Amino acid sequence: MSLSAPPPGMQHLPVRGARTGPPLWAGILVLLAAPVMLEVATIAVAAPLLREDIAIEQIDNGARVQVEADGDYFVLTTTAGASACTVTLPEGSKVGLTPPARAKRSIRSAGAQYAMQGFFTPDRSGKARIRCLGAGEQIGVAQWPGDYERAVNLGRWTGYAAIACLVGGIAMIVFRGRKPRYY
């Protein structure tokens, strides 16, 4: 005879008043964690973009600017409609710009409003030529004082975890089980 099976003629009955599944407070706690995690995700993406102390170097459109290897450089214009910016890196290869995250596409610095066109990361240090069609004579270049891609990825994965908490919390509340019936 197995220890887990009840004796013949008897059956396991749940304790009167007990529910199956997780308690209600656990579902509510998981559900409330979702908006907190979404806020963290938003801050992780937006905080680097909200910095106002970014040093923007004004250069002539098509001029060369000194860049350091593995730094994130943003190209900014005072014309919001500028497009088709290209960068000729120190090794001679031309690259387009990676568009900025959706969180913020403009920066205010020294009383001027700049529209972010995108960013690039050079492999080698040296002089890079930046040219933007439709941007006028002056463009701005700013080296990002942090790891931009890491902030965006942190925000993305925290957002995914928040969605999982939201779905899990709702499931824990809705499907937590009913009181058993007694015959």
N, C-alpha and C positions, 0 to 999 in steps of 0.2 A: 504494500500500500504506500502510495506517495504521501509525503508530508504536506504537499501543497493542495491536494485534493480534499474536499470535505468528506466526512464519513458518508456511507451510503444512506440515502434518504434525506440528507440535509443539504442545504445549499448555503453559499455565502450570501449574506444580506448586508448591504451597506449600513453604516451607522445612521440612525435616524437624524435627518437634518443636514447630512453631509452632501457636498457637491463634488462632482468629479472635475478634474482639470485645475488650472491655476486659480488662485483667489482673485477676486475682482480688483483689489488694490494693486496687484502686480500688473494687470492689464492697463490700468489707469496710469501707473508709473511709467510703463514703457511708452504709452501713448503720449504722455506729457514730455518725454525725453525728445520726441521728434522735433517740436518747434525750437527747442534749445539747440539741438544739433544743426538745424537749418540756419539759425542765427550765427552759430560758429562758422558754418560753411560760407555764409555771406561775408562775414568779417574777414575770414581768411583770404577770400578773393579780393574784396574791396579795399582792405586796409593798405596794401602796398600802393594801390592806385590813388588813394586819397592823400598821400603825402604832398605837402605843399612846399617842402624844402628841397625840391629837386632842382639842381643847377642846370638850367637850359642854356646851351651854348648856341648863340645865333651865328649862322654861317650863310654865305651866299649859296643860292640854289645851284648845285653842280660843283661846289667847292669840295676840297678834301678836308677831312677831320681826323685827328689822331684817335685810334681805338685800341683798346687792350684786349688780348685774347680772352675768350670765355666770359666776357662781360655782356650783359644785356643792354642794348642801346635802343632807345625809342626815337623815332623820327616824328617831329611835330611840325605842323604848319599853322599859320594864322588864318588860312582859308579852309573852311570846313569841307568844301567840295573838291579839294585836291585829290588826285588819285594817281595810280601808276607810278609809285615811287620805286626806284631801283637803287641798289647799293652795289658799287664795285669794291669788293674786298681787297685788302692789301696784296693777296696772292694773285689778283687779276680776275677772279671769277665774279660774275654778276649774280645777285640773288634778289628775289622780291622780299617784301616785308611780310612777316607773320602778323595777321590782324590782332589787335588788342582784345582782351577779354571783354565781354559784354558789360561788365560792372561799371566801367567809366571810360569814356572815349575822349575826354577833354581835361586839360589841366590849366589852372590859373596860376601864373607866375609873374611877378613884377608888374602887376596891373594889366597884363595881356592875357587873352584867352587863346589857348592852343588846342588844336584838334589833333588827336593821336592818329597817325597813319599806320603804325605797326612797329614791330621791333625786329632786330636782327642780332645774331650772336657770332662775332668773327672767331675763326679758328686761330688766327695769328694776329699779333700786334702790328701796327703800322698805320698808314694813311688810307682811309676809305673815302671814295667819292660817292656823294649822295645827291640824287637828282629826282625831283618830283615834278611831274607835268601838272600845270594848272595851279601851282602853289605860290606864284609870285617870285620875287627876287630873294626873299629871306625865308629860311627854314630853321627849325630848331632841332638840336640833337641833345639827348640827355642820357647819361649812363644810369641805369637803374641801380639803386643802392641795396640790392638784395636779390634773391633768387625768385624771379617773377614766375617761372614755370612751376616751381615747387609750390608756391602759394596757390596757383590755379589748380594744381592737382590735389592739394590738400583740401581745398574747398569742394572740388568735384567728388572726392571719395567720402568726405563727411556728409555731403548731400545725399549720396547713395545710402549711407548708413541711416540717415534720418528717414528716408523713405521706407527702408526696411523696418525701422522702429514704428513708423506710422501704421504700416500694414500689419506688423506683428501685434501691436497694441490693440488694434481693432479686432483682429482675429481672436486674441485672448479674451476680450470682453464679450464678443458675440458668441463664440463657440466654447465657452468655458464649461459647459455642461449644465444640465438641469438637475433638479432634485430627483432622486430615483423614486419610482412608484412602488408602493407596498401593496401586495395583494392580500 
